[in-house]
Amino acid sequence: MKKHNFYAGPSILPQVAIDETINALKDFAGTGISLASVSHRSKEFDAVMDEAVALFKELLNIPEGYSVIFLGGGASLQFAMVPFNLLNKKAVYVNTGTWASKAMKEAKLFGEVVEIKEANYFKLPHNFDYPTDADYIHITTNNTIYGTEYKKDIDYKIPVVADMSSDIFSRPVDISKYDLIYGGAQKNLAPSGVTFAIFKNDIFGKVTRPIPTMLGYTIHAENNSMYNTPPVIPVFTALQTLRWIKANGGVAGMKKRNDEKASKLYAEIDRNKMFKSTVQGEDRSIMNVCFIMNEEYKDFEAEFAKFSSEKGMLGIKGHRSVGGFRASIYNALEIESVDALIQTMQEFEKMH
């Protein structure tokens, strides 16, 4: 039976990226040694890093004056690095869920934080007022736990920092509207262990506090992400994924396939008498589709979880803070997996 990977992260990657990584673990670039034991200072790995940065810039149409770096520590380290480097007195945080809350918590260690928030996390704040004398505004573009997503770039009057961990490369982005974008790569790009950051080169140097070397962005850019030993294997896999994205229509191609998957799945949730979406309207994520049982069918939740697992649906259990179900339909998930989940939902409906 085919297994369908709906895990929220670490999550599905293109099979070609996995296969190429396996091959490189056996023999990297014809060196006769494994990728797991190659020197990051070798010319062969230099080429990997250079191409990965170049493809980032090409696929996202990153303008001149921006850098791309790869780091360790996950997005969670970025929660602290961002305010450490940018927050002088005050920052605005749009609190749209668990990860935005954690980022905001770290920022409060460095200065005043103005919080923007809806009554609950199943709706995003739009058209809100904010102080224009703040050092920056921080948004989380896609919220994996609650299934909401900002799908359009927004103009703000102050520098914009965005956590794009779970929707990078899923849609075209106007990078010029952002001053710093970061994300853990374990959703749409690579296995866990590598983090990306894209930033305007002139955004730093405005805080007076001393920045430890490893927590400064520019030192990593100046050293081509190799000031210290980078996560070699995840960076290599990221490169394979970037090649796959380019070969499949680029970011525009990803958006087309993601829109198709999301629209089909949401249509079934809205039609099926047993389920309902937790998010309505424009805020629905095309990456993480969250849904629950309708009230009259609440008692069938455990049964559906078991039934869907037996049908090969992996990772659709909702986050513990929300419950229900979550189908993460990242770039590499094929539409046949969405069709299989829809068929499973329809079969369960007919049974009851």
C-alpha positions as CSV (number, residue, x, y, z in Angstrom):
1,M,0.0,0.0,0.0
2,K,1.3,3.4,-0.9
3,K,1.9,5.7,2.0
4,H,0.9,9.4,1.8
5,N,3.0,11.8,3.8
6,F,1.0,14.6,5.3
7,Y,3.3,15.4,8.3
8,A,3.7,19.0,9.1
9,G,7.5,18.9,9.5
10,P,9.9,17.4,9.0
11,S,7.9,16.7,6.0
12,I,7.8,15.3,2.5
13,L,10.6,16.2,0.1
14,P,11.0,15.5,-3.6
15,Q,12.0,11.9,-4.2
16,V,14.8,13.0,-6.5
17,A,16.3,15.1,-3.7
18,I,16.2,12.1,-1.3
19,D,17.7,9.8,-4.0
20,E,20.5,12.2,-4.8
21,T,21.3,12.7,-1.2
22,I,21.5,8.9,-0.7
23,N,23.9,8.7,-3.6
24,A,26.0,11.5,-2.3
25,L,26.2,9.8,1.1
26,K,27.8,6.9,-0.6
27,D,30.1,8.9,-3.0
28,F,30.0,12.7,-3.0
29,A,30.7,14.4,-6.4
30,G,33.0,11.6,-7.5
31,T,35.4,12.2,-4.6
32,G,35.2,8.6,-3.4
33,I,34.1,9.7,0.1
34,S,30.7,10.2,1.7
35,L,28.9,13.6,1.9
36,A,28.7,12.8,5.6
37,S,32.5,13.1,5.9
38,V,33.5,15.6,3.2
39,S,35.3,18.8,4.2
40,H,33.0,21.8,4.0
41,R,36.2,23.6,2.8
42,S,36.5,21.4,-0.3
43,K,36.0,22.8,-3.7
44,E,33.2,20.3,-4.3
45,F,31.2,21.5,-1.3
46,D,32.0,25.2,-2.2
47,A,30.2,24.5,-5.5
48,V,27.1,23.1,-3.6
49,M,26.9,26.3,-1.5
50,D,27.4,28.6,-4.4
51,E,24.8,27.0,-6.5
52,A,22.3,26.8,-3.6
53,V,22.6,30.6,-3.0
54,A,22.4,31.3,-6.8
55,L,19.2,29.2,-7.1
56,F,17.7,30.9,-4.1
57,K,18.3,34.3,-5.8
58,E,17.1,33.1,-9.2
59,L,13.9,31.3,-8.1
60,L,12.8,34.1,-5.7
61,N,14.0,37.0,-8.0
62,I,15.9,38.4,-5.1
63,P,17.1,41.9,-6.0
64,E,20.6,43.3,-5.8
65,G,21.6,44.4,-2.3
66,Y,20.3,41.2,-0.6
67,S,22.2,38.3,0.9
68,V,21.2,34.6,1.3
69,I,22.8,32.6,4.1
70,F,22.4,29.1,5.6
71,L,22.6,28.7,9.4
72,G,21.9,26.1,12.1
73,G,19.6,26.5,15.1
74,G,16.3,26.5,13.3
75,A,13.7,29.3,13.1
76,S,13.7,29.2,17.0
77,L,17.2,30.7,17.1
78,Q,16.1,33.4,14.6
79,F,13.4,34.4,17.1
80,A,16.3,35.8,19.2
81,M,18.7,36.8,16.5
82,V,16.2,39.1,14.8
83,P,15.6,41.4,17.8
84,F,19.2,41.1,18.9
85,N,20.3,42.6,15.6
86,L,17.4,44.9,14.9
87,L,15.4,46.0,18.0
88,N,16.5,49.3,19.4
89,K,13.5,50.4,21.3
90,K,10.2,49.0,19.9
91,A,9.0,46.4,17.5
92,V,5.6,45.3,16.2
93,Y,4.7,41.6,16.3
94,V,1.6,40.2,14.5
95,N,0.7,37.3,16.7
96,T,-1.0,34.7,14.6
97,G,-0.2,31.5,16.5
98,T,2.2,29.5,18.5
99,W,5.4,30.3,16.5
100,A,4.6,34.0,16.3
101,S,4.0,34.0,20.1
102,K,7.4,32.4,20.7
103,A,9.1,34.9,18.4
104,M,7.4,37.7,20.3
105,K,8.5,36.3,23.7
106,E,12.2,36.5,22.6
107,A,11.8,40.0,21.3
108,K,10.6,41.2,24.7
109,L,14.0,40.5,26.1
110,F,15.4,43.3,23.9
111,G,12.8,46.1,24.0
112,E,9.1,47.1,23.8
113,V,6.8,44.8,21.8
114,V,3.5,46.0,20.3
115,E,1.3,43.0,19.8
116,I,-1.3,42.8,17.0
117,K,-3.7,39.9,17.4
118,E,-7.2,38.7,16.5
119,A,-9.6,37.3,19.1
120,N,-8.5,33.8,18.0
121,Y,-5.9,32.3,15.8
122,F,-8.3,31.0,13.1
123,K,-8.4,34.5,11.6
124,L,-5.6,36.7,10.6
125,P,-5.3,40.4,11.4
126,H,-5.8,42.7,8.3
127,N,-5.6,46.4,7.8
128,F,-4.5,47.2,11.4
129,D,-2.9,50.3,12.8
130,Y,0.6,50.1,14.1
131,P,3.2,52.6,15.3
132,T,5.3,53.8,12.4
133,D,8.2,54.7,14.7
134,A,8.9,51.0,15.5
135,D,12.2,49.5,14.4
136,Y,10.4,46.7,12.4
137,I,7.2,44.7,12.1
138,H,7.4,40.9,12.3
139,I,4.9,38.5,10.6
140,T,4.6,34.8,10.3
141,T,3.3,34.3,6.8
142,N,2.0,30.7,7.3
143,N,0.8,29.2,10.5
144,T,1.2,25.4,10.5
145,I,-0.8,24.7,13.7
146,Y,-3.9,26.9,12.9
147,G,-4.0,26.6,9.1
148,T,-3.9,30.3,8.3
149,E,-1.7,32.1,5.7
150,Y,-0.9,35.5,4.4
151,K,-0.9,34.8,0.7
152,K,-0.2,38.4,-0.5
153,D,2.8,40.6,0.1
154,I,1.7,43.6,2.2
155,D,3.2,47.1,2.1
156,Y,4.2,48.5,5.5
157,K,5.8,51.8,6.4
158,I,8.6,50.3,8.5
159,P,11.1,47.4,7.9
160,V,9.4,44.0,7.5
161,V,10.7,40.8,9.0
162,A,8.9,37.5,8.0
163,D,9.1,34.0,9.2
164,M,8.5,32.0,6.0
165,S,9.5,28.6,7.4
166,S,6.4,26.7,6.1
167,D,5.5,28.5,2.8
168,I,8.8,29.6,1.3
169,F,8.9,28.7,-2.5
170,S,5.1,27.9,-2.4
171,R,4.2,31.1,-4.2
172,P,5.9,34.1,-5.8
173,V,7.1,36.7,-3.2
174,D,8.1,40.3,-3.9
175,I,11.3,40.1,-1.9
176,S,11.8,43.9,-2.1
177,K,8.9,44.4,0.3
178,Y,10.8,42.5,3.0
179,D,14.0,43.5,4.9
180,L,14.6,40.1,6.4
181,I,13.1,36.7,5.7
182,Y,14.0,33.5,7.6
183,G,12.8,30.0,8.0
184,G,13.6,26.5,9.1
185,A,14.0,24.5,5.9
186,Q,12.3,21.3,7.0
187,K,9.0,22.0,5.3
188,N,9.6,22.8,1.6
189,L,13.3,22.7,1.2
190,A,15.5,20.2,3.2
191,P,15.6,17.9,6.2
192,S,15.8,19.5,9.6
193,G,19.1,21.0,10.6
194,V,19.5,24.0,8.2
195,T,17.9,27.5,8.4
196,F,17.9,30.1,5.6
197,A,17.9,33.9,5.9
198,I,17.5,36.5,3.2
199,F,18.2,40.1,4.1
200,K,18.9,43.5,2.9
201,N,22.6,44.2,3.4
202,D,22.1,47.7,4.8
203,I,19.5,46.7,7.5
204,F,22.0,46.0,10.2
205,G,24.4,48.2,12.3
206,K,21.6,50.3,13.8
207,V,21.6,48.8,17.3
208,T,24.2,49.9,19.9
209,R,24.5,46.6,21.8
210,P,27.5,44.4,21.0
211,I,26.5,41.4,18.9
212,P,28.3,38.1,19.5
213,T,30.0,37.0,16.3
214,M,27.9,33.9,15.8
215,L,24.7,35.8,16.3
216,G,25.4,38.5,13.7
217,Y,24.1,38.0,10.1
218,T,26.7,39.8,8.2
219,I,29.6,37.7,9.4
220,H,27.9,34.6,7.9
221,A,27.2,36.4,4.6
222,E,30.8,37.6,4.4
223,N,32.0,34.0,4.8
224,N,29.6,32.4,2.4
225,S,27.7,30.7,5.3
226,M,30.9,28.9,6.3
227,Y,32.2,31.0,9.2
228,N,31.7,27.8,11.1
229,T,31.0,24.3,9.8
230,P,27.6,24.4,8.1
231,P,25.0,21.6,8.2
232,V,26.5,20.0,5.1
233,I,24.0,17.2,4.4
234,P,20.8,19.4,4.7
235,V,22.4,22.1,2.5
236,F,23.1,19.5,-0.2
237,T,19.5,18.2,0.0
238,A,18.3,21.8,-0.2
239,L,20.2,22.2,-3.5
240,Q,18.6,19.1,-4.9
241,T,15.1,20.5,-4.0
242,L,15.9,23.9,-5.5
243,R,16.9,22.1,-8.8
244,W,13.6,20.2,-8.6
245,I,11.6,23.4,-8.2
246,K,13.4,25.0,-11.1
247,A,12.7,21.9,-13.3
248,N,9.0,21.9,-12.4
249,G,8.1,25.5,-13.4
250,G,9.8,27.4,-10.6
251,V,7.9,29.1,-7.9
252,A,5.0,29.9,-10.3
253,G,4.8,26.2,-11.0
254,M,4.7,25.4,-7.3
255,K,1.9,27.9,-6.7
256,K,-0.1,26.3,-9.5
257,R,0.2,22.8,-8.1
258,N,-0.4,24.0,-4.5
259,D,-3.5,25.9,-5.5
260,E,-4.9,22.9,-7.2
261,K,-4.3,20.6,-4.2
262,A,-5.7,23.0,-1.7
263,S,-8.8,23.9,-3.7
264,K,-9.6,20.2,-4.1
265,L,-9.2,19.4,-0.5
266,Y,-11.1,22.4,0.9
267,A,-13.9,21.7,-1.6
268,E,-14.2,18.2,-0.1
269,I,-14.1,19.4,3.5
270,D,-16.9,22.0,2.7
271,R,-19.0,19.3,0.9
272,N,-18.5,16.4,3.3
273,K,-21.2,16.3,6.0
274,M,-18.8,14.9,8.6
275,F,-16.1,17.5,8.5
276,K,-15.6,21.3,8.6
277,S,-12.7,23.6,8.1
278,T,-11.3,25.5,11.1
279,V,-10.5,28.5,8.8
280,Q,-12.8,30.4,6.4
281,G,-12.2,32.7,3.5
282,E,-9.0,34.3,2.3
283,D,-7.0,33.2,5.4
284,R,-7.0,29.5,4.5
285,S,-3.5,28.1,4.2
286,I,-2.6,26.3,1.0
287,M,0.2,24.5,3.0
288,N,-1.6,23.2,6.1
289,V,-5.2,22.3,5.7
290,C,-6.8,22.0,9.2
291,F,-10.2,20.5,9.7
292,I,-12.3,18.9,12.5
293,M,-15.4,16.8,12.8
294,N,-18.8,18.5,12.7
295,E,-20.4,18.6,16.1
296,E,-22.8,15.7,15.5
297,Y,-19.9,13.5,14.4
298,K,-17.4,14.3,17.2
299,D,-17.5,10.8,18.6
300,F,-16.1,9.5,15.3
301,E,-12.8,11.4,15.4
302,A,-10.7,8.5,16.8
303,E,-12.3,6.1,14.4
304,F,-11.5,8.3,11.4
305,A,-7.9,8.7,12.6
306,K,-7.6,4.9,12.7
307,F,-9.4,4.4,9.4
308,S,-7.3,7.0,7.5
309,S,-4.1,5.5,8.9
310,E,-5.1,2.1,7.6
311,K,-5.6,3.7,4.2
312,G,-2.0,4.9,4.2
313,M,-2.6,8.5,5.3
314,L,0.3,9.5,7.6
315,G,0.6,12.5,9.8
316,I,-2.9,13.9,9.6
317,K,-3.5,14.2,13.3
318,G,-4.1,17.8,14.2
319,H,-1.8,19.6,16.6
320,R,-2.6,19.0,20.3
321,S,-3.6,22.6,20.8
322,V,-6.2,22.4,18.1
323,G,-7.2,18.7,17.8
324,G,-9.0,17.3,14.7
325,F,-6.9,16.8,11.6
326,R,-4.2,18.6,9.6
327,A,-3.2,17.7,6.1
328,S,0.1,19.4,5.3
329,I,0.3,19.6,1.5
330,Y,3.7,21.1,0.9
331,N,5.3,21.5,-2.5
332,A,6.6,17.9,-2.9
333,L,3.2,16.3,-2.1
334,E,1.7,15.0,-5.3
335,I,-2.0,15.6,-6.1
336,E,-2.6,11.8,-6.0
337,S,-2.0,11.9,-2.3
338,V,-4.7,14.6,-1.9
339,D,-7.0,12.5,-4.1
340,A,-6.4,9.5,-1.9
341,L,-7.2,11.5,1.3
342,I,-10.4,12.8,-0.4
343,Q,-11.4,9.2,-1.3
344,T,-10.8,8.1,2.3
345,M,-13.0,10.9,3.6
346,Q,-15.7,10.0,1.2
347,E,-15.5,6.3,2.1
348,F,-15.8,7.2,5.8
349,E,-18.8,9.4,5.1
350,K,-20.6,6.6,3.3
351,M,-19.9,4.2,6.2
352,H,-21.8,6.5,8.5
